[in-house]
Amino acid sequence: MTFDLLFYTYAGLLAYYMLIGLFFWNKLNRAYRLMVFNVGFALLTEVIAWQVIVQQWLPSNFEIFIPYIGGSFILYVFFFSFHKKDRLLRVLSWFTIAFMPVFTVVNYFLLQDPGRFSSNVIVLGSVFLIGACLRTLYLIMKNADEESIYQKSSFWMSTLILFYYTLIMLYFSFFNYRIKNLVQQEVNEIIEIFFRYLNVLFYLALNLIFIKELLFSQPAEQKQEV
């Protein structure tokens, strides 16, 4: 696939998730409604960033991603806080909403100048999110009943996000160094293509889990959150 086709596939998966979420809004609990909002936020950011490059409005689209980078981790952590009524997850979600915007601004002006991508924010946000995933998986296994954990959407959602954002954290830990110092441009392009395929696979899997949740869940007003 070319970069364009990968982007269209990725954006299409985001749009599909958002549209089916809006269509079945009444069947969703607070956690999944928040995820629909998060995916819509991602889609809007990606389309604007793509247009900035295609239309050459700016030399870089790094700044376009800054609001989403800071905000998406807050939304993700609150997803787990809503999905699992756990005091530690609640504390983590409120700490994230207080800390991430401040750190995003400090990082932009003091740690990583505007010419560099805000990889520090992604790495730190990934740490928070990985912690939320691990806590959720622990609670699922601790409170496992006669129903297999493999039948729970929360298990697959947590595992998927844990795997994806662990790779994201590793990818962005050396992002600015790689962009500045990598001599072989071919190697850099291979890494970028892998990352785009990873995005496509992540949102494809997220759509499948979401469809499973819609097919086997009760309406939100009848459904008690776990």
Buried (B, 14 or more C-beta within 10 A) or exposed (E): EEEEEBBEBBBEBBBBBBEBBEEBEEBBBBBBBBBBBBBBBBBBBBBBBBEBEEEEEEEEBBBBBBBBBBBBBBBBBBBBBBBBEBEBBBEBBBEBBEBBBEBBEEBBEEEBEEEBBBBBBBBBBBEBBBBBBEBBBBBBEEEEEEEEBEEBBBBBBBBBBBBBBBBBBEBBBBBBEBEEEEEEEEEEEEBBBEBBBBBBBBBBBBBEBBBBBBEEBEEBEEEEEB
